[in-house]
Amino acid sequence: MLKKHVAFVLVMAAVLTVLLMAPEKKGSYYPADETHLNAVKATTKRDMHKECGKCHFKGGEYPIPDTHVKRTRCYGCHAPQPEPGE
């Protein structure tokens, strides 16, 4: 019985360690303007990705560079520009 408790505590400690060491968002900030905040409010992640793509995919006004990581979760790395003083 003691072995089960020790194992449980060790697993929970490992999970907590991983969560505490998780990196913050690594990408650049996106403007906290109406256009970008409305994209975040999209009903699904797929819709959110489409909203980003309107401007940031090839042919858009602000396309991401070819060197950009090929991911489909923009908000996994990018966060809104913090308010001054935050």
DRENTORKOL-3810 file (N, C-alpha, C; in nm, 4 decimals):
REM DRENTORKOL-3810
@n.u->0.0828; n.v->-0.1201; n.w->0.0000; ca.u->0.0000; ca.v->0.0000; ca.w->0.0000; c.u->0.0866; c.v->0.1256; c.w->0.0000
@n.u->0.1925; n.v->0.1223; n.w->0.0774; ca.u->0.2820; ca.v->0.2371; ca.w->0.0851; c.u->0.3464; c.v->0.2653; c.w->-0.0506
@n.u->0.3786; n.v->0.1587; n.w->-0.1236; ca.u->0.4400; ca.v->0.1745; ca.w->-0.2561; c.u->0.3464; c.v->0.2500; c.w->-0.3506
@n.u->0.2162; n.v->0.2232; n.w->-0.3415; ca.u->0.1188; ca.v->0.2915; ca.w->-0.4264; c.u->0.1142; c.v->0.4401; c.w->-0.3941
@n.u->0.1192; n.v->0.4726; n.w->-0.2658; ca.u->0.1159; ca.v->0.6127; ca.w->-0.2246; c.u->0.2416; c.v->0.6866; c.w->-0.2698
@n.u->0.3543; n.v->0.6211; n.w->-0.2535; ca.u->0.4810; ca.v->0.6818; ca.w->-0.2953; c.u->0.4809; c.v->0.7024; c.w->-0.4464
@n.u->0.4348; n.v->0.6029; n.w->-0.5197; ca.u->0.4292; ca.v->0.6134; ca.w->-0.6658; c.u->0.3356; c.v->0.7274; c.w->-0.7073
@n.u->0.2226; n.v->0.7370; n.w->-0.6410; ca.u->0.1272; ca.v->0.8440; ca.w->-0.6720; c.u->0.1899; c.v->0.9809; c.w->-0.6463
@n.u->0.2551; n.v->0.9975; n.w->-0.5348; ca.u->0.3192; ca.v->1.1247; ca.w->-0.5013; c.u->0.4275; c.v->1.1580; c.w->-0.6031
@n.u->0.5056; n.v->1.0596; n.w->-0.6438; ca.u->0.6112; ca.v->1.0832; ca.w->-0.7420; c.u->0.5533; c.v->1.1231; c.w->-0.8780
@n.u->0.4470; n.v->1.0575; n.w->-0.9182; ca.u->0.3824; ca.v->1.0923; ca.w->-1.0457; c.u->0.3262; c.v->1.2340; c.w->-1.0384
@n.u->0.2604; n.v->1.2675; n.w->-0.9314; ca.u->0.2041; ca.v->1.4021; ca.w->-0.9174; c.u->0.3151; c.v->1.5077; c.w->-0.9139
@n.u->0.4260; n.v->1.4771; n.w->-0.8488; ca.u->0.5392; ca.v->1.5701; ca.w->-0.8456; c.u->0.5957; c.v->1.5893; c.w->-0.9858
@n.u->0.6029; n.v->1.4819; n.w->-1.0630; ca.u->0.6531; ca.v->1.4918; ca.w->-1.2003; c.u->0.5595; c.v->1.5759; c.w->-1.2861
@n.u->0.4302; n.v->1.5541; n.w->-1.2730; ca.u->0.3322; ca.v->1.6320; ca.w->-1.3497; c.u->0.3419; c.v->1.7799; c.w->-1.3120
@n.u->0.3485; n.v->1.8089; n.w->-1.1858; ca.u->0.3596; ca.v->1.9467; ca.w->-1.1394; c.u->0.4873; c.v->2.0118; c.w->-1.1916
@n.u->0.5963; n.v->1.9387; n.w->-1.1904; ca.u->0.7241; ca.v->1.9906; ca.w->-1.2405; c.u->0.7131; c.v->2.0250; c.w->-1.3878
@n.u->0.6530; n.v->1.9365; n.w->-1.4667; ca.u->0.6374; ca.v->1.9620; ca.w->-1.6101; c.u->0.5505; c.v->2.0852; c.w->-1.6331
@n.u->0.4422; n.v->2.0959; n.w->-1.5595; ca.u->0.3527; ca.v->2.2113; ca.w->-1.5765; c.u->0.4216; c.v->2.3419; c.w->-1.5375
@n.u->0.4977; n.v->2.3401; n.w->-1.4320; ca.u->0.5657; ca.v->2.4623; ca.w->-1.3882; c.u->0.6787; c.v->2.5021; c.w->-1.4822
@n.u->0.7352; n.v->2.4060; n.w->-1.5516; ca.u->0.8451; ca.v->2.4341; ca.w->-1.6435; c.u->0.7965; c.v->2.4637; c.w->-1.7852
@n.u->0.6668; n.v->2.4534; n.w->-1.8091; ca.u->0.6126; ca.v->2.4777; ca.w->-1.9432; c.u->0.6444; c.v->2.6209; c.w->-1.9848
@n.u->0.6912; n.v->2.6378; n.w->-2.1069; ca.u->0.7273; ca.v->2.7722; ca.w->-2.1515; c.u->0.6049; c.v->2.8600; c.w->-2.1713
@n.u->0.6280; n.v->2.9885; n.w->-2.1599; ca.u->0.5217; ca.v->3.0817; ca.w->-2.1931; c.u->0.5113; c.v->3.0858; c.w->-2.3449
@n.u->0.4138; n.v->3.1563; n.w->-2.3947; ca.u->0.3993; ca.v->3.1685; ca.w->-2.5390; c.u->0.5282; c.v->3.2258; c.w->-2.5968
@n.u->0.5749; n.v->3.1667; n.w->-2.7062; ca.u->0.7046; ca.v->3.2031; ca.w->-2.7603; c.u->0.6981; c.v->3.2986; c.w->-2.8770
@n.u->0.5877; n.v->3.3072; n.w->-2.9451; ca.u->0.5797; ca.v->3.3902; ca.w->-3.0649; c.u->0.5675; c.v->3.5371; c.w->-3.0322
@n.u->0.5627; n.v->3.6141; n.w->-3.1364; ca.u->0.5472; ca.v->3.7579; ca.w->-3.1188; c.u->0.4036; c.v->3.7886; c.w->-3.0763
@n.u->0.3858; n.v->3.9084; n.w->-3.0287; ca.u->0.2516; ca.v->3.9520; ca.w->-2.9905; c.u->0.1741; c.v->3.9939; c.w->-3.1150
@n.u->0.0442; n.v->3.9753; n.w->-3.1099; ca.u->-0.0407; ca.v->4.0327; ca.w->-3.2142; c.u->-0.1114; c.v->4.1531; c.w->-3.1526
@n.u->-0.1492; n.v->4.2502; n.w->-3.2359; ca.u->-0.2131; ca.v->4.3701; ca.w->-3.1814; c.u->-0.3436; c.v->4.3352; c.w->-3.1103
@n.u->-0.3690; n.v->4.4018; n.w->-3.0028; ca.u->-0.4933; ca.v->4.3804; ca.w->-2.9286; c.u->-0.6014; c.v->4.4716; c.w->-2.9856
@n.u->-0.6186; n.v->4.4643; n.w->-3.1179; ca.u->-0.7201; ca.v->4.5473; ca.w->-3.1826; c.u->-0.8441; c.v->4.4625; c.w->-3.2136
@n.u->-0.9472; n.v->4.5272; n.w->-3.2635; ca.u->-1.0750; ca.v->4.4606; ca.w->-3.2868; c.u->-1.0620; c.v->4.3435; c.w->-3.3847
@n.u->-0.9858; n.v->4.3615; n.w->-3.4909; ca.u->-0.9705; ca.v->4.2549; ca.w->-3.5912; c.u->-0.9115; c.v->4.1292; c.w->-3.5293
@n.u->-0.8028; n.v->4.1442; n.w->-3.4571; ca.u->-0.7366; ca.v->4.0277; ca.w->-3.3990; c.u->-0.8172; c.v->3.9673; c.w->-3.2844
@n.u->-0.8762; n.v->4.0496; n.w->-3.2025; ca.u->-0.9546; ca.v->3.9973; ca.w->-3.0900; c.u->-1.0799; c.v->3.9261; c.w->-3.1376
@n.u->-1.1381; n.v->3.9710; n.w->-3.2497; ca.u->-1.2541; ca.v->3.9010; ca.w->-3.3058; c.u->-1.2135; c.v->3.7641; c.w->-3.3587
@n.u->-1.0935; n.v->3.7528; n.w->-3.4141; ca.u->-1.0451; ca.v->3.6230; ca.w->-3.4609; c.u->-1.0327; c.v->3.5259; c.w->-3.3447
@n.u->-0.9880; n.v->3.5749; n.w->-3.2311; ca.u->-0.9735; ca.v->3.4903; ca.w->-3.1127; c.u->-1.1099; c.v->3.4404; c.w->-3.0660
@n.u->-1.2128; n.v->3.5200; n.w->-3.0861; ca.u->-1.3472; ca.v->3.4839; ca.w->-3.0403; c.u->-1.4189; c.v->3.3885; c.w->-3.1361
@n.u->-1.3509; n.v->3.3467; n.w->-3.2457; ca.u->-1.4124; ca.v->3.2541; ca.w->-3.3407; c.u->-1.4622; c.v->3.1307; c.w->-3.2658
@n.u->-1.5662; n.v->3.0691; n.w->-3.3175; ca.u->-1.6303; ca.v->2.9602; ca.w->-3.2448; c.u->-1.5468; c.v->2.8331; c.w->-3.2400
@n.u->-1.4647; n.v->2.8088; n.w->-3.3409; ca.u->-1.3810; ca.v->2.6892; ca.w->-3.3406; c.u->-1.2372; c.v->2.7277; c.w->-3.3731
@n.u->-1.1450; n.v->2.6384; n.w->-3.3419; ca.u->-1.0044; ca.v->2.6642; ca.w->-3.3746; c.u->-0.9855; c.v->2.6737; c.w->-3.5252
@n.u->-1.0598; n.v->2.5928; n.w->-3.5994; ca.u->-1.0506; ca.v->2.5982; ca.w->-3.7455; c.u->-1.0952; c.v->2.7354; c.w->-3.7963
@n.u->-1.2040; n.v->2.7867; n.w->-3.7411; ca.u->-1.2503; ca.v->2.9206; ca.w->-3.7809; c.u->-1.1472; c.v->3.0263; c.w->-3.7441
@n.u->-1.0873; n.v->3.0111; n.w->-3.6278; ca.u->-0.9856; ca.v->3.1054; ca.w->-3.5823; c.u->-0.8677; c.v->3.1050; c.w->-3.6803
@n.u->-0.8269; n.v->2.9860; n.w->-3.7207; ca.u->-0.7152; ca.v->2.9728; ca.w->-3.8147; c.u->-0.7502; c.v->3.0386; c.w->-3.9482
@n.u->-0.8731; n.v->3.0216; n.w->-3.9927; ca.u->-0.9166; ca.v->3.0848; ca.w->-4.1182; c.u->-0.9123; c.v->3.2365; c.w->-4.1058
@n.u->-0.9521; n.v->3.2875; n.w->-3.9907; ca.u->-0.9492; ca.v->3.4330; ca.w->-3.9697; c.u->-0.8062; c.v->3.4852; c.w->-3.9785
@n.u->-0.7118; n.v->3.4154; n.w->-3.9190; ca.u->-0.5710; ca.v->3.4566; ca.w->-3.9266; c.u->-0.5248; c.v->3.4529; c.w->-4.0719
@n.u->-0.5651; n.v->3.3462; n.w->-4.1401; ca.u->-0.5205; ca.v->3.3253; ca.w->-4.2770; c.u->-0.5668; c.v->3.4304; c.w->-4.3745
@n.u->-0.6766; n.v->3.4968; n.w->-4.3449; ca.u->-0.7260; ca.v->3.6005; ca.w->-4.4362; c.u->-0.6196; c.v->3.7056; c.w->-4.4638
@n.u->-0.5408; n.v->3.7377; n.w->-4.3646; ca.u->-0.4348; ca.v->3.8384; ca.w->-4.3814; c.u->-0.2950; c.v->3.7779; c.w->-4.3868
@n.u->-0.2766; n.v->3.6633; n.w->-4.3209; ca.u->-0.1411; ca.v->3.6155; ca.w->-4.2983; c.u->-0.0980; c.v->3.4965; c.w->-4.3835
@n.u->-0.1883; n.v->3.4369; n.w->-4.4624; ca.u->-0.1467; ca.v->3.3308; ca.w->-4.5526; c.u->-0.1013; c.v->3.3924; c.w->-4.6844
@n.u->-0.0397; n.v->3.3120; n.w->-4.7699; ca.u->0.0089; ca.v->3.3630; ca.w->-4.8983; c.u->-0.1029; c.v->3.4351; c.w->-4.9722
@n.u->-0.0700; n.v->3.5498; n.w->-5.0257; ca.u->-0.1682; ca.v->3.6310; ca.w->-5.0961; c.u->-0.2378; c.v->3.7308; c.w->-5.0064
@n.u->-0.2194; n.v->3.7182; n.w->-4.8754; ca.u->-0.2812; ca.v->3.8119; ca.w->-4.7821; c.u->-0.2000; c.v->3.9396; c.w->-4.7728
@n.u->-0.2547; n.v->4.0363; n.w->-4.7041; ca.u->-0.1888; ca.v->4.1668; ca.w->-4.6911; c.u->-0.0586; c.v->4.1580; c.w->-4.6107
@n.u->-0.0549; n.v->4.0704; n.w->-4.5108; ca.u->0.0628; ca.v->4.0543; ca.w->-4.4253; c.u->0.1004; c.v->3.9059; c.w->-4.4162
@n.u->0.1479; n.v->3.8459; n.w->-4.5256; ca.u->0.1759; ca.v->3.7020; ca.w->-4.5229; c.u->0.2912; c.v->3.6670; c.w->-4.4296
@n.u->0.2788; n.v->3.5511; n.w->-4.3661; ca.u->0.3877; ca.v->3.5038; ca.w->-4.2815; c.u->0.5027; c.v->3.4596; c.w->-4.3718
@n.u->0.6266; n.v->3.4726; n.w->-4.3258; ca.u->0.7405; ca.v->3.4338; ca.w->-4.4102; c.u->0.7476; c.v->3.2819; c.w->-4.4297
@n.u->0.8141; n.v->3.2415; n.w->-4.5351; ca.u->0.8296; ca.v->3.0983; ca.w->-4.5628; c.u->0.9051; c.v->3.0267; c.w->-4.4517
@n.u->0.9817; n.v->3.1007; n.w->-4.3746; ca.u->1.0588; ca.v->3.0407; ca.w->-4.2647; c.u->0.9744; c.v->3.0160; c.w->-4.1394
@n.u->0.8511; n.v->3.0625; n.w->-4.1389; ca.u->0.7628; ca.v->3.0456; ca.w->-4.0238; c.u->0.7318; c.v->2.8979; c.w->-4.0032
@n.u->0.7220; n.v->2.8575; n.w->-3.8794; ca.u->0.6875; ca.v->2.7195; ca.w->-3.8447; c.u->0.5524; c.v->2.6849; c.w->-3.9057
@n.u->0.5413; n.v->2.5671; n.w->-3.9622; ca.u->0.4155; ca.v->2.5237; ca.w->-4.0255; c.u->0.3236; c.v->2.4645; c.w->-3.9199
@n.u->0.2476; n.v->2.5480; n.w->-3.8577; ca.u->0.1524; ca.v->2.5051; ca.w->-3.7543; c.u->0.0157; c.v->2.5618; c.w->-3.7877
@n.u->-0.0860; n.v->2.5048; n.w->-3.7285; ca.u->-0.2217; ca.v->2.5534; ca.w->-3.7545; c.u->-0.2854; c.v->2.6144; c.w->-3.6306
@n.u->-0.2078; n.v->2.6319; n.w->-3.5261; ca.u->-0.2617; ca.v->2.6891; ca.w->-3.4031; c.u->-0.1910; c.v->2.8213; c.w->-3.3751
@n.u->-0.2343; n.v->2.9263; n.w->-3.4388; ca.u->-0.1687; ca.v->3.0568; ca.w->-3.4262; c.u->-0.1580; c.v->3.1005; c.w->-3.2804
@n.u->-0.2646; n.v->3.0784; n.w->-3.2041; ca.u->-0.2682; ca.v->3.1291; ca.w->-3.0673; c.u->-0.2000; c.v->3.0350; c.w->-2.9692
@n.u->-0.1414; n.v->2.9274; n.w->-3.0202; ca.u->-0.0587; ca.v->2.8427; ca.w->-2.9351; c.u->0.0740; c.v->2.9107; c.w->-2.9047
@n.u->0.1189; n.v->2.9956; n.w->-2.9970; ca.u->0.2469; ca.v->3.0664; ca.w->-2.9807; c.u->0.2298; c.v->3.2164; c.w->-2.9630
@n.u->0.1300; n.v->3.2723; n.w->-3.0276; ca.u->0.1124; ca.v->3.4174; ca.w->-3.0265; c.u->0.0083; c.v->3.4584; c.w->-2.9228
@n.u->0.0330; n.v->3.5714; n.w->-2.8603; ca.u->-0.0562; ca.v->3.6241; ca.w->-2.7556; c.u->-0.0847; c.v->3.7716; c.w->-2.7848
@n.u->-0.1933; n.v->3.8246; n.w->-2.7283; ca.u->-0.2236; ca.v->3.9661; ca.w->-2.7517; c.u->-0.1196; c.v->4.0565; c.w->-2.6879
@n.u->-0.0993; n.v->4.1691; n.w->-2.7512; ca.u->-0.0066; ca.v->4.2709; ca.w->-2.6987; c.u->-0.0552; c.v->4.3105; c.w->-2.5590
@n.u->0.0304; n.v->4.3019; n.w->-2.4588; ca.u->-0.0137; ca.v->4.3393; ca.w->-2.3224; c.u->-0.0405; c.v->4.4897; c.w->-2.3136
@n.u->-0.1261; n.v->4.5232; n.w->-2.2240; ca.u->-0.1546; ca.v->4.6644; ca.w->-2.1984; c.u->-0.0307; c.v->4.7284; c.w->-2.1374
@n.u->-0.0086; n.v->4.8562; n.w->-2.1607; ca.u->0.1065; ca.v->4.9227; ca.w->-2.0964; c.u->0.1014; c.v->4.9052; c.w->-1.9451
@n.u->0.2159; n.v->4.8719; n.w->-1.8871; ca.u->0.2220; ca.v->4.8541; ca.w->-1.7432; c.u->0.2001; c.v->4.7113; c.w->-1.6973
@n.u->0.1651; n.v->4.6213; n.w->-1.7893; ca.u->0.1444; ca.v->4.4806; ca.w->-1.7501; c.u->0.2748; c.v->4.4070; c.w->-1.7456
END
